[in-house]
Amino acid sequence: MPVYNGERFVRQAIDSVRDQTWKDFELLVVNDGSIDGTSAILESCRDPRLRVITNPGNIGVTRSLNQGLISARGDYIARIDADDLALPERLAEQVWYLEHHPAVGLVASASETIDEDGATISIDDYKLTSEQLYYVLTFSNCIVNSSVAFRRELVLGIGGYDESMKLAPDYDLWLRLSRRAMIVKLDRILAKWRNTETNISSRFKAEQSAYADKIFLKHMRHLMGNSINVDDTLCFHDVAVPWRRFHITYDSLLLLERIHERLLEDCPEGLQSTEIEKYCNYTLGRYVALIILNARLRDTLSVLRNAKYRRLLVNFAAQKLKLQR
């Protein structure tokens, strides 16, 4: 748990960890040069499982994360931010899963978004298989940071957190890890993510989005090498953003097919390539439908001339109708 000036919520975050049904853990808090009441709160927490590293000055969240990663004594790392909450069964369920599934490098969970007072804003319980997670992570961050537990040695082996990523270092790490091991997302809600006006996601929204773009392009270069102009792939990053998806063209679809080929070639051991391919085709069909709906004449005609895209469009429409029923 890295913390900087977190006096408002840090005790709640600590208590949520101390109240775990799984008792065999250390809670490692990296106090990153806080100048508010955080230090006093940490000193008042009398628990032998709590260990505090205090930075003399503020060095930033990514470097603090690596401090914790290097200093931790356990086989597994469970992450939590200083304004978030862990539900009581979180550690027990995640430790059990990692113990019984050696091919899994990281286990996340469904989560609840709460406001400053702890009231529920939304629930993230969207179900994704490991194959779907592998695919989706390539294009957007679909994992809540405070819901994850991972194997410490595995993450150290891929270099830990990239300290050049001052914001969104978690997304960069999940992407690199997804190329080496399976990632699982449990259906049960085990974490609460607090959305406030003072957290990093709110205060540095534009900067964090820029870093997410940077991370996406970095990994796209690693995936595709010099075979394409990776800037052309940016239309697929975080496709939930409305102003991006409308830039997808027929040529974009051809590019996406090449990305799909590389994803299938690079998938780690344990994942089923046939399931990844199904999701690739489903997503491709969704983009074909978007082009048709946007009524761009040139792209629409090109799509309709392509027998594969016509078939994917029909399959996508059939799946949507099935879900609506």
Secondary structure as GFF3:
##gff-version 3
##sequence-region A 1 325
A	DSSP	beta_strand	2	3	.	.	.	ID=ss1
A	DSSP	alpha_helix	10	18	.	.	.	ID=ss2
A	DSSP	beta_strand	27	32	.	.	.	ID=ss3
A	DSSP	alpha_helix	38	44	.	.	.	ID=ss4
A	DSSP	beta_strand	50	55	.	.	.	ID=ss5
A	DSSP	alpha_helix	61	71	.	.	.	ID=ss6
A	DSSP	beta_strand	76	78	.	.	.	ID=ss7
A	DSSP	beta_strand	85	86	.	.	.	ID=ss8
A	DSSP	alpha_helix	90	100	.	.	.	ID=ss9
A	DSSP	beta_strand	104	114	.	.	.	ID=ss10
A	DSSP	beta_strand	120	124	.	.	.	ID=ss11
A	DSSP	alpha_helix	130	139	.	.	.	ID=ss12
A	DSSP	three_ten_helix	145	147	.	.	.	ID=ss13
A	DSSP	beta_strand	149	151	.	.	.	ID=ss14
A	DSSP	alpha_helix	152	157	.	.	.	ID=ss15
A	DSSP	alpha_helix	169	178	.	.	.	ID=ss16
A	DSSP	beta_strand	182	194	.	.	.	ID=ss17
A	DSSP	alpha_helix	200	203	.	.	.	ID=ss18
A	DSSP	alpha_helix	205	224	.	.	.	ID=ss19
A	DSSP	three_ten_helix	230	236	.	.	.	ID=ss20
A	DSSP	alpha_helix	242	245	.	.	.	ID=ss21
A	DSSP	alpha_helix	250	266	.	.	.	ID=ss22
A	DSSP	alpha_helix	273	294	.	.	.	ID=ss23
A	DSSP	alpha_helix	297	305	.	.	.	ID=ss24
A	DSSP	alpha_helix	307	324	.	.	.	ID=ss25
###
